[in-house]
Amino acid sequence: MGGGKKPAEKAATSSSDIGALLDSRLAWLVMAVTVVLLGVHLRHASLIHLNPDEALNYQLAHQTTLYKAYLENNTNAHPPLLIVLLHFWMKLGTAEWFLRLIPISAYCGMIWFAWRWGALALNREAGFTLAMLLAFTPPIFNLATEIRHYMPVFCFALASLYYFERAVEEASSKWMVISAAMLALAILSDYSAVWFTAGFGVYTLPRVWRAGQRNTRLAWVGGQAGAVLLYLVLYATHISKLRDAGISKEAREGWLGAMYCAQGCDAASFLSRHTAGLYSYAFGSPWEGLVGAMLAMAGIGFLFERYPKGRPLIAGSAAAFLSCMAAAGGGLYPYGGTRHSLPLFLWIAACAAAVAGVVGKGRLPLLLAGIAVIIPVWRVAALPETQVLPVAEQRREFAVDAVRYLRGKVSPKGIVFLDLQSILLLLFYHCPDVYPNPTRGHFWDYNLDGLHVVMAPEWSLDPTPFVNELKVLKQTYHLEKGAEVWVFDGGWGSPISRMLNVQYSGTVLPELAEFGEHFAVFRVPN
């Protein structure tokens, strides 16, 4: 009797059926992963305190009018979109988790648009892999809950790519206009989008010209012209004023100094070393960065040979990298293992995903199983970011308890002395609804709900500047011996109390209270 299928044929049919079923449900799988990650990040966002950079963005946006918020943002090194969004969003609530809905929503949008663009530009397997790569890349995963500018950049950049694909496929000027609008929003989110904009222009030019639709071409030209005009406006109103600003000098000479190619440095050596640093930072460790680089190189080969749209994508990736590296080599931009270069990872991830698009095509169950194994191993093996506080040290109660302790100790005659990063945290956790209006001289002098607060003109005080500024404080305010001066210290780095004990051994700080590893309150000894 020959009516039945052989076992091998049955197995092949079964595997094909499973693959077809999974393929038809892939969008739902992306949505399911996104919903799970939404829950994970919302929980994390509700448990941790704001870091000083988040608190800074809150204070920039926390103004009586939108125009004032815009003017305050011009003192910072980012375009205005996030501050504008925050200005309106905080009118609905100021809980940490609520404020962080902006970056978390952008993170979820990034995953979805990565999947949709990858599926259209490459194939469904590559699109799914790209979405998972971006979702679980360690620094992107960590930035998803931070009130910063980077998640909106990724979301709007990928949205612009997705709507561009739809515009070309459907010969639609409407989708091309929407793509241009998304590109403009990416530009307004962060200045690191300039490298994406360069790559986007090179990637899309041959695609739109081959499409042959006049209205689509005109819409694309209008979008590119609009992007150039937007950068000219931003340069005239903001970027040109940052060059000689204090924040630019502090970045170059301070926390980002190692990421700049200083005058006289060997540019070729700098770029080679820092490109390796970018891969290590993005993928989580040096050896994972090496694997990622190998995947990206293999993906470039596959894009060249196997994908109809692959060569424009290679050209766009090259344009993004080369433009950024040219600026970095000239000492104009920080480059390497820093979030400021992270938007370049979008192109790296797209190239790496092309490998999965070829190897996994027709083998979707195997691809999904591989991703399910690789991602947990990848996350566990990734090294902690040096720029991020350990999760155990980000507990919200540390900030809340430190402010409560301070408020209970300081008398009406007392003065609270602190640095800039500390006052940003004090403002948020002591009086988030108050619009502070300090008297500005050498020190910034605040009256915060009856609390007399004096801020030194330093982002973070080390022992020697602290002692020097304290002397100036006593002279400025004519403080007698025994005057009540308290220090509230919080934010990045070790508390000043511990550094004082090291530099001035034997120092006794009255009524010292520490809250975790990064908050401390004490009274200045007399």
C-alpha positions as CSV (number, residue, x, y, z in Angstrom):
1,M,0.0,0.0,0.0
2,G,1.7,3.2,-1.1
3,G,-0.8,5.9,0.1
4,G,1.1,7.1,3.2
5,K,4.0,9.5,3.4
6,K,7.5,8.3,4.3
7,P,8.7,9.4,7.8
8,A,11.3,11.7,6.3
9,E,8.6,13.4,4.1
10,K,6.3,13.7,7.1
11,A,9.1,15.4,9.1
12,A,9.9,17.8,6.3
13,T,6.3,18.6,5.9
14,S,5.9,19.1,9.6
15,S,8.9,21.4,9.8
16,S,7.6,23.4,6.8
17,D,4.2,23.8,8.4
18,I,5.7,25.0,11.7
19,G,7.9,27.5,9.8
20,A,4.9,28.8,7.8
21,L,2.8,29.1,11.0
22,L,5.6,31.0,12.8
23,D,6.2,33.2,9.8
24,S,2.5,34.2,9.7
25,R,2.7,35.0,13.5
26,L,6.1,36.8,13.5
27,A,4.5,40.2,13.9
28,W,2.6,39.0,16.9
29,L,5.8,37.6,18.3
30,V,7.5,40.9,17.9
31,M,4.6,42.6,19.7
32,A,4.7,40.0,22.5
33,V,8.4,40.6,23.1
34,T,7.8,44.3,23.0
35,V,5.0,44.1,25.6
36,V,7.1,42.0,27.9
37,L,10.0,44.5,27.6
38,L,7.6,47.3,28.2
39,G,6.6,45.7,31.5
40,V,10.2,45.1,32.5
41,H,11.3,48.7,31.8
42,L,8.2,50.2,33.5
43,R,8.9,48.2,36.7
44,H,12.6,49.2,36.6
45,A,11.6,52.9,36.0
46,S,9.3,52.9,39.1
47,L,12.0,51.5,41.4
48,I,15.0,53.8,40.6
49,H,15.7,57.4,41.4
50,L,16.5,60.0,38.7
51,N,20.2,60.3,37.9
52,P,21.6,63.9,37.7
53,D,21.3,64.0,33.9
54,E,17.7,63.1,34.0
55,A,17.1,65.6,36.8
56,L,18.8,68.2,34.6
57,N,16.4,67.5,31.7
58,Y,13.5,67.7,34.1
59,Q,14.6,71.2,35.4
60,L,15.2,72.4,31.8
61,A,11.6,71.5,30.9
62,H,10.1,72.6,34.2
63,Q,9.5,76.2,33.3
64,T,6.4,78.4,33.4
65,T,6.2,78.7,29.6
66,L,7.3,76.7,26.6
67,Y,9.5,79.6,25.4
68,K,11.3,79.6,28.7
69,A,11.9,75.9,28.4
70,Y,13.3,76.4,24.9
71,L,15.6,79.1,26.2
72,E,16.8,76.9,29.1
73,N,17.5,74.0,26.7
74,N,19.8,76.3,24.7
75,T,22.2,76.1,27.6
76,N,22.5,72.4,27.0
77,A,24.1,70.5,24.2
78,H,21.0,68.9,22.7
79,P,18.2,70.0,20.3
80,P,14.9,71.0,21.9
81,L,12.5,68.1,21.1
82,L,12.8,66.1,24.4
83,I,12.5,69.2,26.5
84,V,9.4,70.3,24.6
85,L,7.8,66.9,25.1
86,L,8.7,66.9,28.8
87,H,7.4,70.4,29.3
88,F,3.9,69.2,28.3
89,W,4.2,65.7,29.6
90,M,5.0,66.7,33.2
91,K,1.8,68.7,33.4
92,L,0.1,65.3,33.6
93,G,2.4,63.8,36.3
94,T,5.9,63.9,37.7
95,A,6.4,60.4,39.0
96,E,9.7,58.9,37.8
97,W,8.0,56.0,35.9
98,F,5.6,58.5,34.3
99,L,8.3,60.8,33.1
100,R,10.2,57.8,31.8
101,L,7.3,56.8,29.6
102,I,8.7,59.0,26.9
103,P,12.0,57.1,26.4
104,I,10.3,53.7,27.1
105,S,7.6,54.4,24.4
106,A,10.4,55.5,22.0
107,Y,12.2,52.2,22.8
108,C,9.1,50.1,22.0
109,G,8.6,52.1,18.8
110,M,12.2,51.5,17.9
111,I,11.7,47.7,18.1
112,W,8.5,47.8,16.0
113,F,10.0,50.1,13.3
114,A,13.2,48.0,13.2
115,W,11.1,44.9,12.5
116,R,9.0,46.6,9.8
117,W,11.9,48.3,8.1
118,G,14.1,45.2,8.2
119,A,11.3,43.0,6.8
120,L,10.7,45.4,3.9
121,A,14.4,46.2,3.1
122,L,15.8,42.7,3.6
123,N,13.4,40.0,4.6
124,R,11.3,38.9,7.6
125,E,14.0,36.9,9.2
126,A,16.4,39.8,9.0
127,G,13.8,42.2,10.3
128,F,13.1,40.1,13.3
129,T,16.8,39.7,14.1
130,L,17.3,43.4,13.7
131,A,14.5,44.2,16.1
132,M,15.9,41.7,18.7
133,L,19.5,43.0,18.3
134,L,18.4,46.6,19.0
135,A,16.1,45.6,21.8
136,F,18.7,43.7,23.8
137,T,21.9,45.6,22.9
138,P,23.2,46.4,26.4
139,P,23.6,50.2,26.3
140,I,20.3,50.6,24.3
141,F,18.5,48.4,26.8
142,N,19.9,50.5,29.7
143,L,19.1,53.8,28.1
144,A,15.4,52.7,27.5
145,T,14.4,54.0,31.0
146,E,16.5,57.1,31.1
147,I,15.0,60.5,30.3
148,R,17.6,61.3,27.6
149,H,17.5,62.1,23.9
150,Y,18.8,58.8,22.5
151,M,15.7,56.6,22.4
152,P,13.7,59.1,20.3
153,V,16.6,59.3,17.9
154,F,16.5,55.5,17.3
155,C,12.7,55.5,17.1
156,F,12.4,58.3,14.6
157,A,15.4,57.2,12.5
158,L,13.9,53.7,12.0
159,A,10.5,55.2,11.4
160,S,12.0,57.4,8.6
161,L,13.6,54.3,7.0
162,Y,10.3,52.3,7.3
163,Y,8.2,55.0,5.7
164,F,10.8,55.5,3.0
165,E,10.5,51.8,2.1
166,R,6.7,52.1,1.9
167,A,7.0,55.2,-0.2
168,V,9.3,53.5,-2.8
169,E,7.3,50.2,-2.8
170,E,3.9,52.0,-3.2
171,A,5.2,55.0,-5.2
172,S,3.6,57.2,-2.6
173,S,4.6,60.8,-2.0
174,K,2.4,60.7,1.1
175,W,4.7,58.1,2.8
176,M,7.7,60.0,1.6
177,V,6.5,63.2,3.3
178,I,5.9,61.2,6.5
179,S,9.4,59.7,6.2
180,A,10.8,63.2,5.9
181,A,8.9,64.3,9.0
182,M,10.3,61.4,11.0
183,L,13.8,62.3,9.8
184,A,13.2,65.9,11.1
185,L,12.0,64.6,14.5
186,A,15.2,62.5,14.7
187,I,17.3,65.6,13.9
188,L,15.4,67.5,16.6
189,S,16.0,64.7,19.1
190,D,19.8,64.7,19.3
191,Y,22.7,66.0,17.3
192,S,24.1,62.5,16.9
193,A,21.4,62.0,14.3
194,V,23.6,64.0,11.9
195,W,25.5,60.8,11.0
196,F,22.3,58.9,10.5
197,T,21.1,61.7,8.2
198,A,24.2,61.4,6.1
199,G,23.7,57.6,5.8
200,F,20.0,58.0,5.1
201,G,20.7,60.4,2.2
202,V,23.2,58.1,0.6
203,Y,21.1,55.0,1.1
204,T,17.9,56.5,-0.2
205,L,19.2,58.4,-3.2
206,P,19.8,55.5,-5.6
207,R,16.6,53.8,-4.4
208,V,14.3,56.7,-5.0
209,W,15.9,57.6,-8.4
210,R,15.4,54.0,-9.7
211,A,11.8,54.1,-8.6
212,G,11.1,56.5,-11.4
213,Q,8.0,58.2,-9.8
214,R,8.2,62.0,-10.2
215,N,6.1,62.9,-7.2
216,T,8.0,60.5,-5.0
217,R,11.3,62.0,-6.2
218,L,10.1,65.5,-5.6
219,A,8.9,64.6,-2.1
220,W,12.3,63.0,-1.3
221,V,14.2,66.1,-2.6
222,G,11.9,68.3,-0.4
223,G,12.6,66.1,2.6
224,Q,16.4,66.3,2.1
225,A,16.3,70.0,1.6
226,G,14.2,70.3,4.7
227,A,16.8,68.4,6.7
228,V,19.6,70.6,5.5
229,L,17.5,73.7,6.3
230,L,16.7,72.4,9.8
231,Y,20.4,71.9,10.5
232,L,21.2,75.4,9.3
233,V,18.5,76.8,11.7
234,L,19.8,74.7,14.6
235,Y,23.4,75.8,13.8
236,A,22.4,79.5,13.7
237,T,20.2,79.4,16.9
238,H,22.1,76.9,19.0
239,I,25.1,74.9,17.8
240,S,27.2,78.0,16.9
241,K,26.8,79.3,20.5
242,L,27.9,76.0,22.0
243,R,31.5,76.1,20.7
244,D,32.7,78.6,23.2
245,A,30.3,77.6,26.0
246,G,31.4,76.2,29.3
247,I,29.5,72.9,28.7
248,S,31.6,72.3,25.5
249,K,34.9,72.9,27.4
250,E,33.8,70.7,30.3
251,A,32.9,67.9,27.9
252,R,36.2,68.1,26.1
253,E,38.3,68.4,29.2
254,G,36.2,66.3,31.5
255,W,34.0,63.3,31.2
256,L,34.3,63.0,27.4
257,G,37.9,64.0,27.1
258,A,39.1,60.5,26.2
259,M,36.6,60.3,23.3
260,Y,38.0,63.4,21.5
261,C,41.0,63.3,19.2
262,A,42.9,66.1,20.8
263,Q,45.2,68.4,18.9
264,G,48.3,66.6,17.9
265,C,46.9,63.1,18.3
266,D,47.4,60.4,15.7
267,A,44.0,60.4,14.0
268,A,44.4,57.0,12.3
269,S,45.4,55.3,15.5
270,F,42.6,57.1,17.4
271,L,40.0,56.0,14.9
272,S,41.1,52.4,14.8
273,R,41.2,52.1,18.6
274,H,37.9,53.9,19.1
275,T,36.1,52.0,16.4
276,A,37.0,48.8,18.3
277,G,35.8,50.6,21.5
278,L,32.5,51.3,19.8
279,Y,31.9,47.7,19.0
280,S,33.0,46.6,22.5
281,Y,30.6,49.2,24.1
282,A,27.7,48.4,21.9
283,F,27.9,44.6,22.1
284,G,28.9,44.6,25.8
285,S,32.5,43.4,26.0
286,P,35.6,43.2,23.8
287,W,35.1,39.6,22.7
288,E,31.4,40.2,22.0
289,G,32.4,43.3,20.1
290,L,34.7,41.1,18.0
291,V,31.9,38.6,17.3
292,G,29.6,41.5,16.4
293,A,32.2,43.0,14.0
294,M,32.7,39.6,12.3
295,L,28.9,39.4,11.9
296,A,28.7,42.9,10.5
297,M,31.5,42.1,8.0
298,A,29.8,38.9,6.9
299,G,26.5,40.8,6.6
300,I,28.2,43.3,4.2
301,G,29.2,40.4,2.0
302,F,25.7,39.0,2.0
303,L,24.2,42.5,1.3
304,F,26.5,42.9,-1.7
305,E,25.6,39.5,-3.2
306,R,22.2,38.3,-1.9
307,Y,20.0,41.3,-1.4
308,P,18.6,43.5,-4.2
309,K,18.7,46.6,-1.8
310,G,21.9,45.6,-0.2
311,R,24.4,47.8,-2.0
312,P,22.6,51.1,-1.2
313,L,22.5,49.9,2.4
314,I,26.2,49.3,2.4
315,A,26.8,52.7,0.9
316,G,24.5,54.4,3.5
317,S,26.3,52.6,6.4
318,A,29.7,53.7,5.0
319,A,28.5,57.3,4.7
320,A,27.3,57.3,8.3
321,F,30.6,55.9,9.6
322,L,32.9,57.9,7.4
323,S,31.3,61.2,8.1
324,C,31.4,60.6,11.8
325,M,35.0,59.4,11.7
326,A,36.0,62.5,9.6
327,A,34.5,64.8,12.3
328,A,36.1,62.7,15.1
329,G,39.5,62.6,13.4
330,G,39.3,66.4,13.2
331,G,38.6,66.7,16.9
332,L,35.0,67.9,16.4
333,Y,33.0,65.0,17.8
334,P,33.4,62.4,20.6
335,Y,33.8,58.9,19.0
336,G,34.0,55.4,20.4
337,G,32.6,53.6,23.3
338,T,30.1,56.3,24.3
339,R,26.4,56.8,23.9
340,H,27.1,59.8,21.7
341,S,28.3,57.4,18.9
342,L,25.5,54.8,19.6
343,P,23.2,55.8,16.6
344,L,26.0,54.4,14.4
345,F,25.0,51.0,15.8
346,L,21.8,51.1,13.8
347,W,23.8,50.5,10.6
348,I,26.0,47.8,12.3
349,A,22.9,46.0,13.5
350,A,21.3,46.1,10.0
351,C,24.5,44.6,8.5
352,A,24.7,41.9,11.2
353,A,20.9,41.1,10.8
354,A,21.5,40.5,7.0
355,V,23.4,37.3,8.0
356,A,20.4,35.9,9.8
357,G,18.2,36.9,6.8
358,V,20.3,34.6,4.6
359,V,21.2,31.8,7.0
360,G,17.7,31.7,8.7
361,K,15.6,32.0,5.5
362,G,13.4,29.0,5.4
363,R,14.6,27.9,8.8
364,L,12.6,30.1,11.0
365,P,12.1,27.7,13.9
366,L,15.9,27.2,14.0
367,L,16.5,30.9,13.9
368,L,14.1,31.6,16.7
369,A,15.6,28.9,18.8
370,G,19.1,30.3,18.2
371,I,18.0,33.8,19.2
372,A,16.3,32.5,22.3
373,V,19.6,30.9,23.4
374,I,22.0,33.6,22.3
375,I,20.2,36.6,23.8
376,P,20.3,35.4,27.4
377,V,24.0,34.3,27.0
378,W,24.8,37.7,25.5
379,R,23.1,39.7,28.3
380,V,24.8,37.6,31.0
381,A,28.2,37.8,29.5
382,A,28.1,41.6,28.9
383,L,30.2,43.7,31.2
384,P,28.6,46.4,33.4
385,E,28.7,49.9,31.8
386,T,31.1,52.2,33.6
387,Q,28.8,55.1,32.9
388,V,25.9,53.5,34.7
389,L,25.3,53.2,38.4
390,P,24.7,49.6,39.6
391,V,21.0,48.8,39.8
392,A,21.3,48.2,43.6
393,E,22.6,51.7,44.0
394,Q,19.7,53.3,42.0
395,R,17.0,52.5,44.5
396,R,14.5,55.4,44.7
397,E,14.4,55.3,48.5
398,F,18.1,56.4,48.8
399,A,17.3,59.8,47.2
400,V,14.0,60.1,49.1
401,D,15.5,59.2,52.5
402,A,18.5,61.5,52.0
403,V,16.2,64.5,51.3
404,R,14.0,63.6,54.3
405,Y,17.0,63.3,56.6
406,L,18.3,66.7,55.4
407,R,14.9,68.4,55.9
408,G,14.6,67.1,59.4
409,K,18.1,68.3,60.4
410,V,18.5,71.8,59.0
411,S,17.2,74.6,61.2
412,P,15.7,77.8,59.8
413,K,19.1,79.5,60.3
414,G,21.1,76.7,58.5
415,I,22.6,76.8,55.0
416,V,22.7,73.8,52.7
417,F,25.8,73.8,50.5
418,L,26.0,71.6,47.4
419,D,27.2,71.3,43.8
420,L,25.1,71.3,40.6
421,Q,24.4,67.6,40.2
422,S,23.3,67.5,43.9
423,I,20.9,70.4,43.7
424,L,19.2,69.0,40.6
425,L,18.4,65.9,42.7
426,L,17.4,68.0,45.7
427,L,15.1,70.1,43.6
428,F,13.3,67.1,42.2
429,Y,12.9,65.1,45.4
430,H,12.3,68.1,47.7
431,C,10.1,70.4,45.7
432,P,9.4,69.1,42.1
433,D,6.5,71.5,41.6
434,V,8.4,74.7,42.6
435,Y,9.8,76.9,39.9
436,P,13.2,77.8,41.4
437,N,14.3,81.4,40.9
438,P,17.8,81.7,42.4
439,T,19.8,84.8,43.0
440,R,22.9,84.4,40.8
441,G,26.3,85.5,41.7
442,H,29.4,83.4,42.3
443,F,27.0,81.1,44.2
444,W,23.4,80.4,43.2
445,D,21.2,81.2,46.2
446,Y,17.8,79.4,46.6
447,N,15.0,79.6,49.0
448,L,13.3,76.2,48.6
449,D,10.2,76.0,50.8
450,G,12.1,77.6,53.7
451,L,15.3,75.8,53.0
452,H,18.3,78.1,52.4
453,V,20.3,76.4,49.7
454,V,23.6,77.7,48.2
455,M,25.1,76.0,45.0
456,A,28.7,76.1,44.1
457,P,29.5,76.7,40.4
458,E,30.8,73.2,39.8
459,W,29.0,70.1,38.4
460,S,30.7,67.9,41.0
461,L,33.0,69.0,43.9
462,D,36.2,67.1,44.7
463,P,37.9,67.7,48.1
464,T,40.2,70.6,47.1
465,P,37.6,72.6,45.2
466,F,35.1,71.8,48.0
467,V,37.4,73.2,50.7
468,N,38.2,76.3,48.6
469,E,34.5,77.0,47.8
470,L,33.6,76.5,51.5
471,K,36.0,79.3,52.4
472,V,34.5,81.6,49.8
473,L,31.0,80.6,51.1
474,K,32.0,81.7,54.7
475,Q,33.4,85.0,53.4
476,T,30.5,85.7,51.1
477,Y,27.8,85.1,53.8
478,H,29.9,86.4,56.7
479,L,29.5,83.2,58.6
480,E,30.8,83.1,62.2
481,K,32.5,80.1,63.7
482,G,29.9,77.6,64.6
483,A,27.5,78.6,61.9
484,E,25.2,75.8,60.7
485,V,26.3,74.6,57.3
486,W,25.1,71.3,55.9
487,V,26.2,69.4,52.8
488,F,23.8,67.4,50.6
489,D,25.8,65.3,48.2
490,G,24.3,63.0,45.5
491,G,24.8,61.8,42.0
492,W,27.7,60.3,40.0
493,G,30.9,59.3,41.8
494,S,31.7,58.7,45.4
495,P,30.2,61.0,48.1
496,I,32.4,64.0,49.0
497,S,32.4,62.7,52.6
498,R,34.4,59.6,51.7
499,M,36.8,61.6,49.5
500,L,37.4,64.1,52.4
501,N,38.2,61.2,54.7
502,V,40.8,60.0,52.3
503,Q,42.4,63.3,51.4
504,Y,42.1,64.8,54.9
505,S,42.6,61.7,57.1
506,G,41.1,61.9,60.5
507,T,38.3,64.3,59.4
508,V,35.2,63.9,61.6
509,L,32.0,64.9,59.8
510,P,29.2,65.6,62.4
511,E,25.9,63.9,61.9
512,L,27.0,62.1,58.7
513,A,24.4,59.8,57.2
514,E,25.0,57.8,54.0
515,F,22.2,56.4,51.8
516,G,23.7,53.7,49.6
517,E,27.0,54.4,47.9
518,H,26.1,57.7,46.2
519,F,24.1,59.9,48.7
520,A,25.4,61.5,51.9
521,V,24.3,64.3,54.2
522,F,26.6,65.8,56.9
523,R,27.2,69.0,58.8
524,V,30.3,70.9,58.1
525,P,32.7,70.8,61.2
526,N,33.6,74.1,62.8
